[in-house]
Amino acid sequence: MSAPNGARFQTPTLRADYASVHVDCPAKTNLTLHVGERREEWGGRHALETIYCGVGIYDTVTVTAKEPGTGFSLDLAGTHLGDLAASTSDMRRNHAVLAMFAMAQASGHEPDVSISIEKRIPVAAGLGGGSADAAGTLLALNALWNLNWPVARLREIAAALGADMPFCVTGGLALGTGFGERIKDLTASDPRIEHAVGDLFADAPSGDGVHMLVGAYLSQLSTPEVYSTFDVLGAGEGDLNELQHAAVSLHPRSGVAIREAQQAGATSAFVSGSGPTVIAVVPDDRVREATHAAWQASGAVDRIIDAQAPAAPLMRAE
């Protein structure tokens, strides 16, 4: 499920009588992440300026209509569910469920739907998996309930739920400001991309995007803890992701994975978001194989996932 260079989500033409809608919603990473001051009016969140990039690891969200008055249900499946599989997990706090209630309130529909999520995006990993699930739910309900709302309206709802969610509605490439929720879509040729990350996308074959190796972990990092550590440590010198220094201090294996990828020839290697996941941009098969081998031999990461970027949501219905 790869996406072309500069991929953007395109709303497909769907009938009004589908019983189920499926959305493959990609992970996200932050090619750059500048962290500003903490703002009390935003609930203590920091001001951010970031370049988002959709990453071709997909959770599949399926929303199915249920009989009126039967309420909602949530089913999670996947090999690596992390804290989502805990018996104490409150499904009403799940990002997809919160998105469903927000759409129901905004549209006047009763939330008589089942939500099934096949998890492939690592949990609590800096890849926006929860945000992707919420965005997938918004897109699916927009089609299932035949609302046909534009992206701008879906992003307004998403912005009330979380910082990354408005971006995840479309994926691709985008500039995020505010606390990350104000989105301006970008293309791979946008001067702001080149200014931020050089020729990262310039040498990619047309239509192919860039190839990434994603180094994932069984352990998780708490985003609030990473931000609290950042408030003490600040950013590392030269880090395009200013949370990286804090994340590596809490999860040193991420730093090892970054160094090994750089030594293997990766074009870029960095912590994704608040971590601990590491992204390595690999320009060719030789570097890809060398990075893969180095990570495997040292145990610097627990799982290695191949992905293309940028990526956008994919929708189908039945």
C-alpha positions as CSV (number, residue, x, y, z in Angstrom):
1,M,0.0,0.0,0.0
2,S,2.5,2.5,-1.1
3,A,1.7,6.1,-2.2
4,P,3.3,8.2,-4.9
5,N,5.7,11.1,-4.3
6,G,3.7,14.1,-3.0
7,A,0.7,11.8,-2.3
8,R,-2.6,13.5,-1.4
9,F,-5.8,11.9,-0.3
10,Q,-8.5,12.1,-2.9
11,T,-12.1,11.6,-1.8
12,P,-13.5,8.7,-3.9
13,T,-17.1,8.7,-5.3
14,L,-19.1,6.5,-3.0
15,R,-22.7,5.5,-3.1
16,A,-25.1,6.3,-0.3
17,D,-26.1,2.7,0.4
18,Y,-22.8,1.1,1.5
19,A,-23.0,-1.0,4.7
20,S,-19.2,-0.8,5.5
21,V,-16.4,1.6,4.7
22,H,-12.7,0.7,5.0
23,V,-9.9,3.3,5.3
24,D,-6.2,2.4,5.3
25,C,-4.8,5.4,7.1
26,P,-1.0,5.8,7.2
27,A,1.4,6.6,10.0
28,K,3.0,10.0,10.3
29,T,6.4,11.3,11.0
30,N,7.8,14.8,11.5
31,L,10.6,15.7,9.0
32,T,11.2,18.7,11.2
33,L,9.8,19.6,14.6
34,H,10.5,23.0,16.2
35,V,9.1,23.2,19.8
36,G,8.2,26.6,21.1
37,E,6.8,27.9,24.4
38,R,4.2,26.1,26.5
39,R,0.8,27.8,26.1
40,E,-1.7,27.7,28.9
41,E,-4.6,28.7,26.6
42,W,-3.8,25.4,24.7
43,G,-4.0,23.3,27.9
44,G,-0.3,23.5,28.5
45,R,0.6,22.3,25.0
46,H,3.7,23.7,23.3
47,A,3.6,25.8,20.2
48,L,4.9,23.8,17.3
49,E,6.1,24.3,13.8
50,T,6.5,21.0,12.0
51,I,6.7,19.4,8.5
52,Y,4.5,16.3,8.6
53,C,5.0,13.4,6.3
54,G,2.7,10.4,5.8
55,V,4.5,7.1,6.2
56,G,3.3,4.0,4.4
57,I,2.5,1.8,7.4
58,Y,-1.3,1.5,7.6
59,D,-3.9,0.8,10.2
60,T,-7.2,-0.3,8.6
61,V,-10.3,1.2,10.1
62,T,-13.6,-0.4,9.1
63,V,-16.9,1.3,10.1
64,T,-20.1,-0.7,9.6
65,A,-23.7,0.4,10.1
66,K,-25.6,-1.3,13.0
67,E,-29.3,-1.5,13.7
68,P,-30.7,1.7,15.2
69,G,-30.6,1.9,18.9
70,T,-27.9,-0.8,19.3
71,G,-25.0,1.7,20.1
72,F,-21.4,1.4,19.1
73,S,-18.8,-1.4,19.3
74,L,-15.0,-1.4,19.0
75,D,-12.8,-4.3,18.0
76,L,-9.0,-4.2,17.9
77,A,-6.8,-6.7,16.2
78,G,-3.1,-6.9,15.5
79,T,0.1,-8.5,16.7
80,H,1.5,-5.5,18.6
81,L,-1.3,-3.7,20.4
82,G,0.8,-2.4,23.4
83,D,-1.3,-0.7,26.1
84,L,-4.4,-0.9,23.9
85,A,-4.6,-4.6,24.8
86,A,-4.6,-4.0,28.5
87,S,-7.7,-5.1,30.4
88,T,-7.9,-1.6,32.0
89,S,-8.0,0.2,28.7
90,D,-11.2,2.3,28.4
91,M,-12.5,1.9,24.9
92,R,-14.5,5.2,25.3
93,R,-11.1,7.0,25.4
94,N,-9.9,5.3,22.2
95,H,-9.1,7.9,19.6
96,A,-11.4,6.3,17.0
97,V,-14.3,6.2,19.4
98,L,-13.8,9.8,20.3
99,A,-13.8,10.7,16.6
100,M,-17.0,8.7,16.2
101,F,-18.8,10.6,18.9
102,A,-17.5,13.9,17.6
103,M,-18.8,13.1,14.1
104,A,-22.1,12.0,15.5
105,Q,-22.5,15.2,17.5
106,A,-21.6,17.4,14.6
107,S,-23.9,15.6,12.1
108,G,-26.8,14.7,14.3
109,H,-26.4,10.9,13.6
110,E,-26.8,8.3,16.3
111,P,-23.5,6.4,16.9
112,D,-25.0,3.0,15.9
113,V,-21.8,1.7,14.2
114,S,-19.2,-0.9,14.8
115,I,-15.6,0.1,14.5
116,S,-12.9,-2.5,13.7
117,I,-9.2,-1.6,13.6
118,E,-6.5,-3.7,12.3
119,K,-3.4,-2.3,13.9
120,R,-0.1,-2.3,12.1
121,I,1.3,1.1,13.2
122,P,3.3,0.7,16.4
123,V,1.6,2.0,19.5
124,A,2.9,5.0,21.5
125,A,5.8,5.2,19.1
126,G,5.8,8.7,17.7
127,L,4.1,7.6,14.5
128,G,0.6,8.9,15.2
129,G,-1.2,5.6,15.2
130,G,-4.1,6.8,17.4
131,S,-4.4,9.9,15.3
132,A,-4.5,7.8,12.1
133,D,-7.3,5.7,13.6
134,A,-9.3,8.8,14.5
135,A,-8.7,10.3,11.0
136,G,-9.7,7.0,9.4
137,T,-12.9,7.0,11.4
138,L,-13.8,10.5,10.4
139,L,-13.3,9.7,6.7
140,A,-15.2,6.4,7.0
141,L,-18.2,8.0,8.7
142,N,-18.2,10.9,6.3
143,A,-18.8,8.3,3.6
144,L,-21.0,5.8,5.5
145,W,-23.4,8.6,6.6
146,N,-23.3,10.2,3.2
147,L,-22.3,13.5,4.6
148,N,-19.8,14.4,1.9
149,W,-18.2,17.1,4.1
150,P,-15.0,18.7,2.7
151,V,-11.6,18.1,4.2
152,A,-11.6,21.5,5.8
153,R,-14.6,20.6,7.9
154,L,-13.2,17.2,8.9
155,R,-10.0,18.9,10.0
156,E,-12.0,21.3,12.2
157,I,-13.5,18.3,14.0
158,A,-10.1,16.5,14.1
159,A,-8.4,19.6,15.6
160,A,-10.6,19.4,18.7
161,L,-9.4,15.8,19.3
162,G,-5.6,16.0,18.9
163,A,-2.6,17.8,17.4
164,D,-1.7,15.3,14.6
165,M,-5.3,14.3,13.6
166,P,-6.0,17.1,11.1
167,F,-2.9,16.1,9.2
168,C,-3.8,12.4,9.3
169,V,-7.1,13.2,7.5
170,T,-5.1,13.7,4.3
171,G,-1.5,12.5,4.9
172,G,1.0,13.5,2.2
173,L,3.2,16.4,3.2
174,A,2.1,19.4,5.2
175,L,3.2,22.3,7.4
176,G,1.7,22.2,10.9
177,T,1.6,25.2,13.2
178,G,-0.3,26.2,16.3
179,F,0.1,23.1,18.5
180,G,0.4,21.1,15.3
181,E,-3.3,21.2,14.3
182,R,-3.1,24.1,11.8
183,I,-2.4,22.4,8.5
184,K,-1.1,23.8,5.2
185,D,-0.7,21.1,2.5
186,L,2.6,21.0,0.7
187,T,4.0,19.2,-2.4
188,A,7.3,17.5,-2.5
189,S,8.6,20.3,-4.7
190,D,7.6,23.1,-2.3
191,P,10.6,25.3,-1.5
192,R,9.8,24.9,2.2
193,I,10.5,21.2,1.9
194,E,13.8,21.8,0.2
195,H,14.7,24.4,2.8
196,A,14.0,22.1,5.7
197,V,15.3,18.7,4.4
198,G,17.3,19.5,1.4
199,D,17.0,17.2,-1.6
200,L,15.4,14.4,0.4
201,F,12.6,14.0,-2.2
202,A,14.3,15.6,-5.2
203,D,16.2,12.4,-6.2
204,A,13.3,10.0,-5.7
205,P,12.1,8.4,-8.9
206,S,8.9,10.1,-10.1
207,G,5.9,8.5,-8.5
208,D,7.9,6.4,-6.1
209,G,8.5,8.7,-3.2
210,V,11.3,7.9,-0.8
211,H,12.1,4.6,0.9
212,M,12.2,4.4,4.7
213,L,13.2,1.8,7.2
214,V,11.2,2.2,10.4
215,G,13.0,0.9,13.5
216,A,10.2,0.0,16.0
217,Y,10.3,-1.1,19.6
218,L,8.3,-3.2,22.0
219,S,8.7,-0.5,24.6
220,Q,6.7,2.7,24.5
221,L,7.3,6.4,25.4
222,S,4.9,8.7,27.0
223,T,4.5,11.9,25.0
224,P,3.9,14.1,28.1
225,E,7.1,12.6,29.6
226,V,9.1,13.4,26.5
227,Y,7.9,17.0,26.5
228,S,8.6,17.3,30.3
229,T,12.1,16.1,29.6
230,F,12.5,18.5,26.7
231,D,11.5,21.3,29.1
232,V,14.5,20.4,31.2
233,L,17.1,19.4,28.5
234,G,16.1,21.4,25.5
235,A,16.9,20.5,22.0
236,G,20.1,18.7,20.8
237,E,22.5,20.7,18.6
238,G,21.6,20.2,14.9
239,D,18.5,18.1,15.6
240,L,15.7,18.8,13.1
241,N,13.3,17.1,15.5
242,E,13.8,19.1,18.7
243,L,12.2,16.3,20.8
244,Q,14.9,13.9,19.7
245,H,17.4,14.7,22.5
246,A,14.7,14.2,25.2
247,A,13.5,11.0,23.6
248,V,17.0,9.5,23.3
249,S,17.7,10.4,26.9
250,L,14.7,8.3,27.9
251,H,15.3,5.6,25.4
252,P,19.0,5.3,24.5
253,R,18.6,2.5,22.0
254,S,17.0,5.0,19.7
255,G,20.3,6.9,19.6
256,V,22.2,3.8,18.8
257,A,19.8,3.1,15.9
258,I,20.3,6.6,14.5
259,R,24.1,6.3,14.6
260,E,24.1,2.9,13.0
261,A,21.8,4.1,10.2
262,Q,23.9,7.1,9.5
263,Q,27.1,4.9,9.4
264,A,25.3,2.6,7.0
265,G,24.7,5.5,4.6
266,A,21.2,6.6,5.4
267,T,20.3,10.0,3.8
268,S,18.7,10.9,7.1
269,A,18.0,9.1,10.4
270,F,15.9,10.6,13.2
271,V,13.5,9.9,16.0
272,S,9.9,10.0,14.8
273,G,7.9,12.6,16.7
274,S,8.2,11.9,20.5
275,G,9.8,8.5,19.9
276,P,11.0,6.0,20.4
277,T,10.7,4.9,16.8
278,V,13.6,5.7,14.5
279,I,13.2,6.5,10.8
280,A,16.0,5.9,8.4
281,V,15.7,7.3,4.8
282,V,17.6,4.9,2.5
283,P,18.5,6.1,-1.0
284,D,19.1,2.6,-2.6
285,D,19.0,-1.1,-1.9
286,R,22.7,-1.2,-0.8
287,V,22.0,1.3,2.0
288,R,18.7,-0.3,2.9
289,E,20.4,-3.7,3.2
290,A,23.3,-2.3,5.2
291,T,21.0,-0.5,7.6
292,H,18.8,-3.5,8.0
293,A,21.8,-5.7,8.7
294,A,23.3,-3.3,11.2
295,W,20.1,-3.0,13.2
296,Q,19.6,-6.7,13.2
297,A,23.1,-7.6,14.3
298,S,23.2,-5.1,17.1
299,G,19.6,-5.4,18.3
300,A,19.3,-1.6,18.2
301,V,15.6,-2.0,17.3
302,D,13.1,-4.7,17.9
303,R,11.3,-4.6,14.6
304,I,12.2,-3.3,11.1
305,I,9.4,-2.2,8.8
306,D,9.8,-1.1,5.2
307,A,7.7,1.9,4.1
308,Q,7.4,4.4,1.3
309,A,6.7,8.1,1.9
310,P,4.8,10.3,1.6
311,A,1.6,8.3,2.0
312,A,-2.1,9.2,2.0
313,P,-5.3,7.4,3.2
314,L,-6.9,4.8,0.9
315,M,-10.6,4.3,1.0
316,R,-12.9,1.5,-0.3
317,A,-16.5,0.5,0.5
318,E,-18.9,-2.4,0.1
